[in-house]
Amino acid sequence: MKKDGHQQLISIEAIVKAQIRLKDAVSHTPLLPNLNLSEKYKANVLLKREDLQLVRSYKIRGALNKISSLSAQELQNGVICASAGNHAQGVAFACQKLKIHGTIYMPSPTPSQKVKQVKMFGKEFVKIILTGDTFDDAYLEAVKYGEENKLAFIHPFDDEKVIEGQGTVGLEILEEAKVDIDYLFVPIGGGGLISGVGSYFKQISPETKIIGVEPSGAPAMKESLAKGKVVNLEKIDKFIDGAAVKKVGEKPFQICREVVDDIVLIPEGKVCSTILSLYNEDAIVVEPAGALSITALDDFKEEIKGKNVVCIVSGSNNDITRMEEIKERSLLFEGLKHYFIISFPQRAGALKEFVVDILGPTDDISHFEYTKKVNREKGPALVGIEVKNQEDYKSLIQRMKMKGINYELINEKANLFNFLV
């Protein structure tokens, strides 16, 4: 995905200076081998554990590096930012550490766990304003307020100082790695992390292939690179909130044109399966954006065999109340849960016949909604059925057809599915 022309990368010197500036406040997170992933992909898979960072994501690096570079007058006036959560925590921590005032705009749907964390890190030095449905909505409000009140805006990704701070992740990886890195998988939201890490890698380890990873529902960088300019997506899936932006930064976009070798799009449901797998098999708790890089390994399973691979686990700020939705999305993606509208005859025993004649020995009704209607021969019911294996679904459909069951599958009908389930 490299283009003609040359864009100035973030210099090695700038990233080294950022590391020195951050060393007393930012953890040098470990680069750890993962036995389960290494065995699964027949590769040496290493995880850069930014989920173990002080604010449980890499965002503290860029935020603190930027704020530390402000003038005394700017610090006295205070700072402002917009964030879906992780950047806000980094800014809040920096405000509390430097004893300056910060105003933080966050989208209204931001998980409550992230809002509480921002309050905890910022203490009395930050004010939180929840507004809009997306990061982009909060961003526009924050920029307007900042300009009106002469506050220094701390951008989450489209700022050179922020990118320099995120670049220290790459510096640490190469400091700690005992082998040459063949593949580096990096999650992409606005592009600050991959442009900083990519700048360092392309100058120190140019043979490493840098793979960007975006959610299928928010492919802002992939679309921008394909069209040769930053594009503004009309609609995005906000589920992977740490990486769901409508528009990437101009600076990260220009750098990514030079440093990114490929970008892969990952379905949100597949990310959910990775989250559950990491929790169950490795006791690693990650947020959806933090699981992106690991989920992408499937798309490169042939290329990475026998190679040294690094995945950046970008964060672990996951709200426990989201786990039911994460499990649901995973089951739907894996083809293990299916929702139907089924027309049952309005007579006694109809449901019992369905259970006995239609359901297989390991099939389970996980959802059932039905209200009896008067003066009707048949009544529709919303039925969720969970199967043990994907093959069981085919058998279930065959039995319903053989018995003449009147059904409609709604998994793939997004509007109807979201309304009913």
Buried (B, 14 or more C-beta within 10 A) or exposed (E): BEEEEEBEBBBBEBBBBBBEBBEEBBBBBEBBEBEEBBEBBEBBBBBBBBBBBBBBBBBBBBBBBBBBBBEEEBBEBBBBBBBBBBBBBBBBBBBBBBEBBBBBBBBEEBBEBBBEBBBEBBEEBBBBBEBBEBBBBBBBBBBEBBEEEEBBBBBBBBBBBBBBBBBBBBBBBBEBBEEEBBBBBBBBBBBBBBBBBBBBBBBBBEEBBBBBBBBBBBBBBBBBBEEEEBBEBEEBEBBBBBBBBBBBBEBBBBBBBBBBBBBBBBBBBBBBBBBBBBBEEBEBBBBBBBBBBBBBBBBBEEBBEEBBBBBBBBBBBBBEEBBEEBBBBBBBBBBBBBBBBBBBBBEEEBBEBBEEEBBBEEBEEBBEEBEEEEEEEBBBBBBBBBBEEEEBBEBBBEBBEEEEBEBEEBBEBEEBBEEBB
